[in-house]
Amino acid sequence: MSTYLVALAVGDWQCLERKVDAVPIRVCAVPESKTRPQFALDVATHSIQFYNQWYGIRYPFGKLDMLAIPDYEWGGIGEHCVHLLSRHRFAAG
């Protein structure tokens, strides 16, 4: 894991949070997004639970953040504990 990576996102974000197997998960988006953050949080929750059980190894990091960025040209980037996604690729709906 790279030690030099830092994510700094400045903006008007509304976040939803949940803990899964003691791992805090946070999904943030601009206020105009209504149902997408909830859907993404549900999928992340089920994914972590599924893979924890499937592999028998718990999610190794202390948190997971996902951020839907408006007009992010590259589509998305994933680091160990934060995923930056284009709002259009964020979730179905």
N, CA, C and O of each residue as an XYZ file, in Angstrom:
372
protein
N       0.848     -1.177      0.000
C       0.000      0.000      0.000
C       0.890      1.235      0.000
O       1.816      1.350      0.803
N       0.603      2.135     -0.891
C       1.367      3.377     -0.965
C       1.111      4.240      0.256
O      -0.021      4.333      0.731
N       2.142      4.862      0.757
C       2.007      5.710      1.940
C       1.846      7.179      1.579
O       1.590      7.997      2.463
N       1.987      7.536      0.317
C       1.942      8.934     -0.082
C       0.591      9.378     -0.624
O       0.442     10.542     -0.997
N      -0.380      8.510     -0.680
C      -1.665      8.859     -1.266
C      -2.587      9.526     -0.247
O      -2.802      9.015      0.852
N      -3.115     10.659     -0.634
C      -4.052     11.396      0.202
C      -5.196     11.858     -0.691
O      -4.963     12.339     -1.800
N      -6.408     11.720     -0.225
C      -7.560     12.206     -0.981
C      -8.156     13.393     -0.240
O      -8.469     13.302      0.947
N      -8.306     14.494     -0.941
C      -8.915     15.692     -0.378
C     -10.011     16.132     -1.343
O      -9.732     16.513     -2.480
N     -11.243     16.077     -0.888
C     -12.383     16.457     -1.721
C     -13.130     17.583     -1.021
O     -13.665     17.399      0.073
N     -13.163     18.746     -1.657
C     -13.801     19.914     -1.076
C     -15.096     20.177     -1.836
O     -15.102     20.241     -3.065
N     -16.173     20.325     -1.107
C     -17.445     20.593     -1.756
C     -18.594     20.452     -0.788
O     -18.400     20.183      0.398
N     -19.785     20.635     -1.302
C     -21.003     20.491     -0.517
C     -21.449     19.035     -0.629
O     -22.174     18.687     -1.561
N     -21.030     18.184      0.298
C     -21.313     16.755      0.248
C     -22.350     16.383      1.300
O     -22.332     16.887      2.423
N     -23.242     15.503      0.916
C     -24.154     14.893      1.880
C     -23.763     13.424      1.963
O     -23.654     12.745      0.943
N     -23.555     12.941      3.178
C     -23.019     11.599      3.374
C     -24.000     10.707      4.135
O     -24.744     11.160      5.005
N     -23.974      9.431      3.775
C     -24.678      8.388      4.508
C     -23.612      7.466      5.085
O     -22.600      7.194      4.439
N     -23.844      6.987      6.302
C     -22.847      6.134      6.948
C     -23.487      4.890      7.529
O     -24.665      4.875      7.884
N     -22.674      3.846      7.617
C     -23.106      2.585      8.220
C     -21.854      1.816      8.627
O     -20.795      1.984      8.022
N     -21.971      0.986      9.634
C     -20.862      0.113     10.027
C     -21.197     -1.320      9.662
O     -22.316     -1.782      9.885
N     -20.222     -2.021      9.099
C     -20.375     -3.418      8.727
C     -19.170     -4.170      9.278
O     -18.029     -3.881      8.918
N     -19.428     -5.123     10.141
C     -18.338     -5.886     10.758
C     -17.269     -4.948     11.321
O     -16.075     -5.181     11.132
N     -17.686     -3.910     11.998
C     -16.829     -2.907     12.651
C     -16.066     -2.021     11.663
O     -15.147     -1.309     12.067
N     -16.424     -2.050     10.387
C     -15.794     -1.193      9.382
C     -16.764     -0.076      9.020
O     -17.853     -0.351      8.515
N     -16.393      1.181      9.270
C     -17.269      2.279      8.857
C     -17.244      2.456      7.337
O     -16.182      2.501      6.717
N     -18.437      2.556      6.758
C     -18.594      2.799      5.328
C     -19.326      4.132      5.185
O     -20.330      4.384      5.851
N     -18.800      4.973      4.304
C     -19.432      6.274      4.086
C     -19.551      6.510      2.585
O     -18.600      6.295      1.833
N     -20.726      6.954      2.164
C     -20.989      7.290      0.771
C     -21.407      8.751      0.742
O     -22.351      9.148      1.425
N     -20.701      9.548     -0.051
C     -20.975     10.989     -0.115
C     -21.280     11.388     -1.558
O     -20.701     10.854     -2.504
N     -22.198     12.332     -1.701
C     -22.581     12.828     -3.023
C     -23.086     14.259     -2.875
O     -23.315     14.742     -1.766
N     -23.252     14.921     -4.006
C     -23.805     16.270     -3.991
C     -25.271     16.194     -3.586
O     -25.908     15.158     -3.776
N     -25.816     17.272     -3.032
C     -27.208     17.236     -2.545
C     -28.241     16.864     -3.604
O     -29.313     16.375     -3.249
N     -27.962     17.078     -4.902
C     -28.942     16.768     -5.943
C     -29.172     15.266     -6.091
O     -30.216     14.853     -6.597
N     -28.227     14.452     -5.665
C     -28.393     12.997     -5.757
C     -29.334     12.550     -4.651
O     -29.110     12.851     -3.478
N     -30.368     11.844     -5.016
C     -31.389     11.463     -4.040
C     -31.237     10.003     -3.603
O     -30.936      9.737     -2.440
N     -31.441      9.068     -4.513
C     -31.455      7.653     -4.144
C     -30.128      6.953     -4.403
O     -29.885      5.885     -3.842
N     -29.290      7.505     -5.211
C     -28.044      6.833     -5.566
C     -27.133      6.560     -4.369
O     -26.602      5.454     -4.264
N     -26.934      7.503     -3.479
C     -26.057      7.191     -2.331
C     -26.578      6.036     -1.481
O     -25.783      5.229     -1.000
N     -27.871      5.936     -1.285
C     -28.425      4.845     -0.489
C     -28.193      3.502     -1.183
O     -27.839      2.519     -0.531
N     -28.387      3.461     -2.483
C     -28.152      2.242     -3.251
C     -26.681      1.827     -3.158
O     -26.381      0.654     -2.934
N     -25.776      2.775     -3.327
C     -24.342      2.484     -3.251
C     -23.957      1.991     -1.862
O     -23.135      1.084     -1.737
N     -24.533      2.570     -0.825
C     -24.250      2.138      0.543
C     -24.749      0.713      0.769
O     -24.064     -0.089      1.404
N     -25.928      0.395      0.257
C     -26.462     -0.962      0.386
C     -25.570     -1.979     -0.320
O     -25.291     -3.046      0.226
N     -25.122     -1.650     -1.533
C     -24.267     -2.564     -2.289
C     -22.920     -2.742     -1.593
O     -22.424     -3.865     -1.497
N     -22.326     -1.665     -1.111
C     -21.044     -1.766     -0.408
C     -21.179     -2.611      0.860
O     -20.302     -3.417      1.169
N     -22.265     -2.424      1.583
C     -22.509     -3.194      2.799
C     -22.592     -4.683      2.502
O     -21.934     -5.492      3.155
N     -23.400     -5.039      1.516
C     -23.558     -6.447      1.158
C     -22.269     -7.028      0.585
O     -21.955     -8.195      0.821
N     -21.522     -6.223     -0.163
C     -20.273     -6.703     -0.751
C     -19.245     -7.031      0.323
O     -18.599     -8.077      0.268
N     -19.093     -6.156      1.283
C     -18.120     -6.418      2.351
C     -18.529     -7.643      3.156
O     -17.691     -8.486      3.476
N     -19.805     -7.745      3.480
C     -20.275     -8.927      4.216
C     -20.038    -10.205      3.413
O     -19.559    -11.202      3.952
N     -20.373    -10.172      2.132
C     -20.223    -11.352      1.280
C     -18.765    -11.784      1.195
O     -18.454    -12.955      1.416
N     -17.863    -10.851      0.876
C     -16.460    -11.214      0.691
C     -15.775    -11.576      2.003
O     -14.869    -12.410      2.012
N     -16.187    -10.970      3.104
C     -15.661    -11.394      4.408
C     -15.974    -12.864      4.644
O     -15.124    -13.624      5.109
N     -17.188    -13.253      4.323
C     -17.595    -14.642      4.534
C     -16.992    -15.565      3.471
O     -16.509    -16.649      3.798
N     -17.014    -15.154      2.228
C     -16.535    -15.988      1.131
C     -15.059    -16.364      1.297
O     -14.687    -17.530      1.165
N     -14.225    -15.360      1.588
C     -12.795    -15.609      1.704
C     -12.359    -15.983      3.114
O     -11.256    -16.491      3.313
N     -13.215    -15.734      4.080
C     -12.843    -16.010      5.461
C     -11.813    -15.032      5.994
O     -11.156    -15.295      7.001
N     -11.677    -13.907      5.318
C     -10.736    -12.851      5.718
C     -11.524    -11.549      5.784
O     -12.239    -11.201      4.844
N     -11.395    -10.845      6.876
C     -12.125     -9.584      7.016
C     -11.503     -8.489      6.171
O     -10.316     -8.529      5.848
N     -12.323     -7.514      5.821
C     -11.849     -6.334      5.089
C     -10.660     -5.756      5.853
O     -10.800     -5.448      7.036
N      -9.498     -5.599      5.224
C      -8.276     -5.300      5.974
C      -8.052     -3.843      6.364
O      -7.106     -3.543      7.093
N      -8.897     -2.936      5.895
C      -8.661     -1.519      6.174
C      -9.663     -0.997      7.191
O     -10.707     -1.608      7.418
N      -9.344      0.121      7.793
C     -10.149      0.660      8.874
C     -11.423      1.358      8.456
O     -12.260      1.673      9.303
N     -11.592      1.612      7.146
C     -12.785      2.313      6.675
C     -12.906      2.140      5.177
O     -11.984      1.658      4.520
N     -14.061      2.540      4.634
C     -14.270      2.599      3.191
C     -15.119      3.825      2.908
O     -16.234      3.948      3.416
N     -14.594      4.727      2.102
C     -15.324      5.926      1.684
C     -15.543      5.864      0.180
O     -14.651      5.462     -0.567
N     -16.730      6.263     -0.260
C     -17.030      6.388     -1.686
C     -17.598      7.786     -1.909
O     -18.449      8.252     -1.152
N     -17.120      8.437     -2.947
C     -17.492      9.817     -3.222
C     -17.899      9.948     -4.680
O     -17.110      9.647     -5.577
N     -19.129     10.397     -4.924
C     -19.622     10.631     -6.288
C     -19.308     12.065     -6.674
O     -19.878     13.009     -6.126
N     -18.397     12.216     -7.623
C     -17.930     13.536     -8.031
C     -18.659     13.943     -9.316
O     -18.623     13.204    -10.301
N     -19.315     15.099     -9.320
C     -19.983     15.555    -10.548
C     -18.952     15.837    -11.642
O     -17.925     16.468    -11.392
N     -19.236     15.365    -12.849
C     -18.413     15.657    -14.026
C     -16.955     15.241    -13.864
O     -16.049     15.962    -14.281
N     -16.734     14.084    -13.261
C     -15.377     13.544    -13.142
C     -15.077     12.798    -14.430
O     -15.614     11.716    -14.666
N     -14.225     13.371    -15.258
C     -14.016     12.921    -16.628
C     -13.451     11.501    -16.734
O     -13.737     10.813    -17.714
N     -12.681     11.053    -15.786
C     -11.966      9.787    -15.918
C     -12.808      8.578    -15.538
O     -12.355      7.451    -15.739
N     -13.982      8.751    -15.013
C     -14.855      7.627    -14.689
C     -14.717      7.162    -13.263
O     -15.723      6.895    -12.607
N     -13.493      7.056    -12.756
C     -13.315      6.643    -11.371
C     -11.884      6.276    -11.068
O     -11.097      5.990    -11.971
N     -11.552      6.285     -9.793
C     -10.245      5.863     -9.320
C     -10.445      5.237     -7.948
O     -11.224      5.741     -7.139
N      -9.765      4.173     -7.693
C      -9.919      3.495     -6.416
C      -8.602      3.372     -5.686
O      -7.639      2.825     -6.224
N      -8.551      3.863     -4.500
C      -7.411      3.659     -3.617
C      -7.860      2.691     -2.542
O      -8.973      2.170     -2.611
N      -7.044      2.446     -1.579
C      -7.365      1.414     -0.599
C      -8.611      1.721      0.221
O      -9.406      0.818      0.479
N      -8.799      2.948      0.630
C      -9.914      3.253      1.529
C     -10.855      4.316      0.992
O     -11.768      4.743      1.699
N     -10.652      4.752     -0.239
C     -11.571      5.719     -0.826
C     -11.709      5.421     -2.318
O     -10.730      5.119     -2.999
N     -12.926      5.512     -2.803
C     -13.197      5.346     -4.231
C     -13.841      6.622     -4.729
O     -14.873      7.046     -4.209
N     -13.236      7.240     -5.737
C     -13.772      8.454     -6.330
C     -14.402      8.058     -7.655
O     -13.737      7.496     -8.526
N     -15.684      8.352     -7.802
C     -16.440      7.890     -8.962
C     -17.154      9.031     -9.646
O     -17.605      9.977     -8.999
N     -17.255      8.938    -10.955
C     -18.089      9.879    -11.686
C     -19.530      9.687    -11.220
O     -19.980      8.559    -11.020
N     -20.233     10.773    -11.054
C     -21.619     10.673    -10.598
C     -22.441      9.829    -11.569
O     -23.384      9.156    -11.151
N     -22.100      9.853    -12.849
C     -22.855      9.088    -13.843
C     -22.557      7.593    -13.762
O     -23.370      6.786    -14.213
N     -21.429      7.209    -13.208
C     -21.055      5.804    -13.064
C     -21.243      5.327    -11.632
O     -20.917      4.185    -11.309
N     -21.759      6.184    -10.785
C     -21.847      5.925     -9.348
C     -22.753      4.753     -9.032
O     -22.376      3.859     -8.274
N     -23.933      4.751     -9.603
C     -24.898      3.688     -9.328
C     -26.009      3.758    -10.366
O     -26.212      4.782    -11.018
N     -26.695      2.688    -10.497
C     -27.809      2.666    -11.449
C     -28.947      3.534    -10.957
O     -29.194      3.613     -9.753
N     -29.625      4.169    -11.848
C     -30.823      4.911    -11.458
C     -30.719      6.371    -11.601
O     -31.672      7.090    -11.300
